[in-house]
Amino acid sequence: MKKINLSKKIESNEVYNCLINNYSKISTDWIYHQWNWLNQNYDAFNDLIKYFISISLIRDTLKFYQTLGLFYNYDDYYSYDSLQIDKFSISSLSKEFNLPKETMRRKLIELEKSKVIRRKGKKIFFDRSAFNLIKPNNQIKITSKYLSKISNLLFKEKKLDKVVSEEEIYEKIKKNFSKIWLWYYEFQIPMMIKWRTFFDDINSFYIWGTCALNQTYNENNKNITSEIESLVLDQYIEKVLNNSGSGLNVMSISEMTKIPRATVIRKIKYLEDEKLIKSNLKKQYYLSDFTPFKVTPTIKDNFKLKSEFIAKVINTIIV
């Protein structure tokens, strides 16, 4: 049995302060991390809400497994096409996702019609073979890389005794997949719900995030300086907005997100009306100057969820 050393434990508030103070160093990695996750999720059903409902059902089932002391590695977890899920209610899902019951009922009926959720007597199964399943192996690599980068920053701040390598984190997640991916869902689902509530629609967030990804990459590729490296969250967002490169047109956004062009046009109009994006004469879209005032509180809120996840994963390795 591994000897536990609690003196090495990292606290979530220490991770949170590190994320805020070093935002300029990690913003591109995090935006790409989230964009890649959304991009893969959209692929499953061409409907992010249906995907989030699906993983919330899996989350609750994994939580029940954990209470029984049942854990699965990555290969075991994906060795079966179907997974029996715990019972659920439309009311509780509606409350969690802050969506009308009728909307939730319609989404669940669509999942049943496409045989993603199927009933056999009193048993309910989630059938992975019924949709375009993307195993998260690539996402695990991206998450491991991001967490290792955070551990490096924590090490420099003398909060950790060592840098936790990308390989260590990757192997730990694969070995303890059902436990750590439960933690992953427990921070991702409420975070996505917060963004859906903020934007009043998850596709609007996905489109806005695509513009943010493009803009941040342009800024970092153009201006990797000590000045940028030292900026914290609020200052960094303002810096990116003041030095934006080429924006994205509707066609580019549609191709990147796989959201139909007509839907992109409609969501772009909403985002412009809300002063969350702006355009130039070429009809290329950027984050607006109002962005820091509008989104920073939600980002900071979500960082608390992310910090708890990061601390849990790192502690499983170092303690």
Secondary structure per residue as TSV (DSSP state, phi and psi in degrees):
chain	resnum	aa	ss	phi	psi
A	1	M	-	360.0	136.6
A	2	K	-	-68.1	134.8
A	3	K	-	-77.1	129.1
A	4	I	-	-87.6	133.3
A	5	N	-	-123.2	93.2
A	6	L	G	-68.4	-18.0
A	7	S	G	-67.2	-17.5
A	8	K	G	-89.6	-5.2
A	9	K	-	-59.9	136.4
A	10	I	-	-100.1	137.7
A	11	E	-	-93.2	149.5
A	12	S	H	-63.8	-32.4
A	13	N	H	-68.1	-29.2
A	14	E	H	-69.2	-39.3
A	15	V	H	-65.3	-43.6
A	16	Y	H	-58.2	-49.1
A	17	N	H	-61.2	-37.5
A	18	C	H	-64.7	-42.4
A	19	L	H	-63.6	-44.1
A	20	I	H	-67.4	-46.4
A	21	N	H	-71.8	-22.5
A	22	N	T	-115.5	26.5
A	23	Y	H	-57.1	-39.6
A	24	S	H	-64.5	-26.0
A	25	K	H	-81.7	-20.1
A	26	I	H	-123.8	-0.9
A	27	S	H	-61.1	-44.4
A	28	T	H	-62.6	-43.1
A	29	D	H	-60.9	-43.2
A	30	W	H	-70.8	-43.2
A	31	I	H	-62.5	-41.1
A	32	Y	H	-65.8	-41.6
A	33	H	H	-53.9	-49.7
A	34	Q	H	-72.7	-38.8
A	35	W	H	-65.2	-42.4
A	36	N	H	-61.4	-40.8
A	37	W	H	-64.1	-45.6
A	38	L	H	-63.5	-41.3
A	39	N	H	-61.8	-44.2
A	40	Q	H	-68.3	-39.7
A	41	N	H	-64.9	-39.8
A	42	Y	H	-62.2	-34.9
A	43	D	H	-59.1	-31.7
A	44	A	H	-62.9	-48.7
A	45	F	H	-128.4	-1.6
A	46	N	S	56.5	32.6
A	47	D	-	-160.2	104.3
A	48	L	H	-66.7	-37.0
A	49	I	H	-62.2	-42.4
A	50	K	H	-62.6	-36.3
A	51	Y	H	-66.9	-43.5
A	52	F	H	-65.9	-36.3
A	53	I	H	-61.6	-44.4
A	54	S	H	-59.8	-47.8
A	55	I	H	-74.7	-21.0
A	56	S	H	-69.7	-35.1
A	57	L	H	-67.7	-40.0
A	58	I	H	-66.6	-41.5
A	59	R	H	-55.5	-48.0
A	60	D	H	-64.1	-35.2
A	61	T	H	-68.8	-44.0
A	62	L	H	-63.2	-34.5
A	63	K	H	-64.0	-40.8
A	64	F	H	-66.3	-42.9
A	65	Y	H	-56.4	-41.3
A	66	Q	H	-62.9	-37.9
A	67	T	H	-64.0	-25.1
A	68	L	T	-90.2	-2.2
A	69	G	T	76.6	23.1
A	70	L	-	-97.9	125.5
A	71	F	-	-134.8	148.2
A	72	Y	-	-131.6	140.8
A	73	N	-	-80.2	175.1
A	74	Y	H	-59.0	-47.0
A	75	D	H	-66.8	-41.3
A	76	D	H	-64.9	-41.6
A	77	Y	H	-61.5	-37.8
A	78	Y	T	-98.9	16.0
A	79	S	S	-80.5	-12.7
A	80	Y	S	-118.4	145.9
A	81	D	S	-75.6	-24.7
A	82	S	E	-126.2	156.3
A	83	L	E	-134.6	123.5
A	84	Q	E	-71.2	128.9
A	85	I	E	-108.8	156.0
A	86	D	-	-70.9	156.8
A	87	K	-	-62.1	152.8
A	88	F	-	-144.0	163.7
A	89	S	-	-125.4	145.7
A	90	I	H	-62.3	-37.9
A	91	S	H	-61.4	-45.5
A	92	S	H	-68.3	-38.1
A	93	L	H	-66.2	-42.3
A	94	S	H	-59.8	-41.8
A	95	K	H	-67.6	-43.2
A	96	E	H	-63.1	-44.5
A	97	F	H	-88.1	-2.1
A	98	N	T	55.5	45.7
A	99	L	-	-126.0	151.1
A	100	P	-	-59.5	149.0
A	101	K	H	-58.3	-37.8
A	102	E	H	-64.2	-39.3
A	103	T	H	-64.0	-45.5
A	104	M	H	-63.4	-42.1
A	105	R	H	-62.1	-41.7
A	106	R	H	-63.6	-42.3
A	107	K	H	-63.9	-41.2
A	108	L	H	-67.9	-38.4
A	109	I	H	-62.5	-41.6
A	110	E	H	-63.4	-39.1
A	111	L	H	-66.1	-36.3
A	112	E	H	-71.1	-40.9
A	113	K	H	-62.7	-36.1
A	114	S	T	-85.1	5.4
A	115	K	T	64.7	20.6
A	116	V	S	-72.0	-42.6
A	117	I	E	-108.3	127.8
A	118	R	E	-134.7	147.5
A	119	R	E	-108.3	140.0
A	120	K	E	-135.2	95.4
A	121	G	T	66.9	-126.5
A	122	K	T	-90.0	-3.7
A	123	K	E	-88.9	145.3
A	124	I	E	-121.7	131.4
A	125	F	E	-120.5	143.9
A	126	F	E	-102.6	114.8
A	127	D	E	-98.8	106.3
A	128	R	G	-68.2	-27.7
A	129	S	G	-74.2	-9.9
A	130	A	G	-88.3	-3.8
A	131	F	S	-143.3	175.2
A	132	N	-	-75.5	80.6
A	133	L	-	-70.6	129.5
A	134	I	-	-113.9	106.4
A	135	K	-	-63.0	140.2
A	136	P	T	-82.4	30.0
A	137	N	H	-59.0	-43.5
A	138	N	H	-65.5	-39.8
A	139	Q	H	-66.2	-35.8
A	140	I	H	-62.0	-40.3
A	141	K	H	-63.8	-44.1
A	142	I	H	-65.5	-42.2
A	143	T	H	-64.0	-42.3
A	144	S	H	-63.2	-41.6
A	145	K	H	-62.7	-43.6
A	146	Y	H	-64.9	-46.3
A	147	L	H	-64.0	-36.4
A	148	S	H	-64.7	-39.0
A	149	K	H	-63.9	-39.0
A	150	I	H	-64.8	-41.2
A	151	S	H	-63.1	-32.6
A	152	N	H	-66.1	-41.2
A	153	L	H	-66.6	-39.7
A	154	L	H	-65.8	-35.9
A	155	F	H	-64.4	-43.3
A	156	K	H	-64.7	-29.1
A	157	E	T	-87.3	5.1
A	158	K	T	63.9	30.5
A	159	K	S	-93.7	-19.6
A	160	L	S	-125.5	152.6
A	161	D	S	-81.0	-18.9
A	162	K	S	-154.1	163.1
A	163	V	-	-83.7	130.1
A	164	V	-	-88.2	121.8
A	165	S	-	-73.6	157.7
A	166	E	H	-57.9	-40.0
A	167	E	H	-66.0	-40.9
A	168	E	H	-60.7	-44.8
A	169	I	H	-67.5	-43.6
A	170	Y	H	-58.2	-47.8
A	171	E	H	-66.2	-37.3
A	172	K	H	-65.3	-43.3
A	173	I	H	-64.3	-43.9
A	174	K	H	-64.2	-40.1
A	175	K	H	-71.1	-36.8
A	176	N	T	-114.1	43.1
A	177	F	H	-58.0	-50.8
A	178	S	H	-63.8	-31.5
A	179	K	H	-76.5	-49.5
A	180	I	H	-73.6	-33.9
A	181	W	H	-74.1	-23.5
A	182	L	H	-63.5	-46.4
A	183	W	H	-59.1	-39.3
A	184	Y	H	-61.5	-47.9
A	185	Y	H	-63.0	-36.3
A	186	E	H	-68.2	-19.8
A	187	F	H	-102.0	-33.1
A	188	Q	H	-71.4	-44.3
A	189	I	H	-61.9	-53.3
A	190	P	H	-63.3	-30.3
A	191	M	H	-67.3	-42.2
A	192	M	H	-66.7	-35.9
A	193	I	H	-65.0	-40.0
A	194	K	H	-61.6	-43.4
A	195	W	H	-69.3	-38.9
A	196	R	H	-61.6	-41.3
A	197	T	H	-66.1	-41.9
A	198	F	H	-63.1	-45.2
A	199	F	H	-89.9	-6.3
A	200	D	T	66.8	10.1
A	201	D	S	-176.4	133.3
A	202	I	H	-73.2	-32.0
A	203	N	H	-67.5	-32.7
A	204	S	H	-63.6	-40.4
A	205	F	H	-63.7	-43.6
A	206	Y	H	-60.1	-43.8
A	207	I	H	-67.4	-45.6
A	208	W	H	-60.0	-42.6
A	209	G	H	-64.4	-31.7
A	210	T	H	-67.0	-41.2
A	211	C	H	-64.5	-38.5
A	212	A	H	-65.5	-41.4
A	213	L	H	-59.9	-49.6
A	214	N	H	-59.6	-44.8
A	215	Q	H	-67.7	-41.1
A	216	T	H	-67.3	-40.4
A	217	Y	H	-63.1	-43.5
A	218	N	H	-59.1	-44.2
A	219	E	H	-65.3	-46.1
A	220	N	H	-67.3	-37.7
A	221	N	H	-70.3	-25.9
A	222	K	H	-88.9	-30.5
A	223	N	-	-141.1	59.6
A	224	I	-	-84.0	94.1
A	225	T	-	-128.7	165.1
A	226	S	H	-63.3	-29.4
A	227	E	H	-63.6	-47.0
A	228	I	H	-63.3	-44.8
A	229	E	H	-59.4	-28.1
A	230	S	T	-90.4	-5.6
A	231	L	-	-76.6	141.4
A	232	V	-	-93.2	179.7
A	233	L	H	-48.5	-62.1
A	234	D	H	-60.8	-44.0
A	235	Q	H	-66.4	-37.6
A	236	Y	H	-64.8	-43.9
A	237	I	H	-59.9	-42.6
A	238	E	H	-63.7	-39.4
A	239	K	H	-63.0	-44.0
A	240	V	H	-61.0	-42.8
A	241	L	H	-66.1	-35.4
A	242	N	H	-76.1	-18.0
A	243	N	T	-126.2	34.0
A	244	S	-	-68.0	144.7
A	245	G	-	-92.5	-142.9
A	246	S	-	-67.6	137.1
A	247	G	-	-86.3	-173.2
A	248	L	B	-112.3	139.3
A	249	N	-	-89.8	174.1
A	250	V	H	-59.4	-42.6
A	251	M	H	-62.3	-43.1
A	252	S	H	-63.2	-43.1
A	253	I	H	-62.5	-43.5
A	254	S	H	-62.2	-43.8
A	255	E	H	-66.0	-39.4
A	256	M	H	-70.8	-41.8
A	257	T	H	-88.9	-22.1
A	258	K	-	71.5	12.1
A	259	I	-	-81.4	134.6
A	260	P	-	-53.4	144.8
A	261	R	H	-55.6	-42.5
A	262	A	H	-61.9	-38.7
A	263	T	H	-67.9	-40.5
A	264	V	H	-59.7	-45.1
A	265	I	H	-59.1	-43.6
A	266	R	H	-65.7	-42.9
A	267	K	H	-71.2	-34.9
A	268	I	H	-60.6	-41.6
A	269	K	H	-60.2	-43.8
A	270	Y	H	-61.9	-46.0
A	271	L	H	-64.7	-35.7
A	272	E	H	-67.4	-43.1
A	273	D	H	-61.8	-33.8
A	274	E	T	-85.0	1.6
A	275	K	T	59.9	36.5
A	276	L	S	-100.7	-19.8
A	277	I	E	-139.0	164.2
A	278	K	E	-141.1	169.3
A	279	S	E	-132.2	160.6
A	280	N	-	-103.1	-171.8
A	281	L	T	-65.9	-22.5
A	282	K	T	-86.7	5.5
A	283	K	-	60.0	41.4
A	284	Q	-	-99.9	140.6
A	285	Y	E	-107.3	140.7
A	286	Y	E	-132.9	167.0
A	287	L	E	-69.4	143.4
A	288	S	-	-82.5	167.6
A	289	D	T	-68.4	-16.3
A	290	F	T	-84.6	-7.8
A	291	T	H	-52.3	-49.8
A	292	P	H	-56.8	-41.8
A	293	F	H	-67.1	-32.3
A	294	K	H	-86.2	-43.4
A	295	V	H	-99.2	-21.9
A	296	T	H	-56.4	-43.7
A	297	P	H	-58.5	-39.4
A	298	T	H	-70.0	-39.2
A	299	I	H	-59.0	-47.0
A	300	K	H	-63.4	-38.6
A	301	D	H	-61.2	-46.5
A	302	N	H	-68.4	-29.1
A	303	F	H	-64.0	-26.2
A	304	K	H	-66.2	-41.9
A	305	L	H	-63.9	-44.4
A	306	K	H	-64.5	-39.2
A	307	S	H	-62.7	-38.5
A	308	E	H	-64.6	-41.6
A	309	F	H	-63.8	-47.9
A	310	I	H	-60.4	-44.9
A	311	A	H	-61.2	-42.9
A	312	K	H	-60.0	-47.6
A	313	V	H	-66.7	-46.8
A	314	I	H	-62.6	-40.5
A	315	N	H	-65.0	-30.5
A	316	T	H	-65.5	-20.2
A	317	I	H	-96.7	-41.9
A	318	I	H	-94.9	-23.9
A	319	V	-	-77.1	360.0
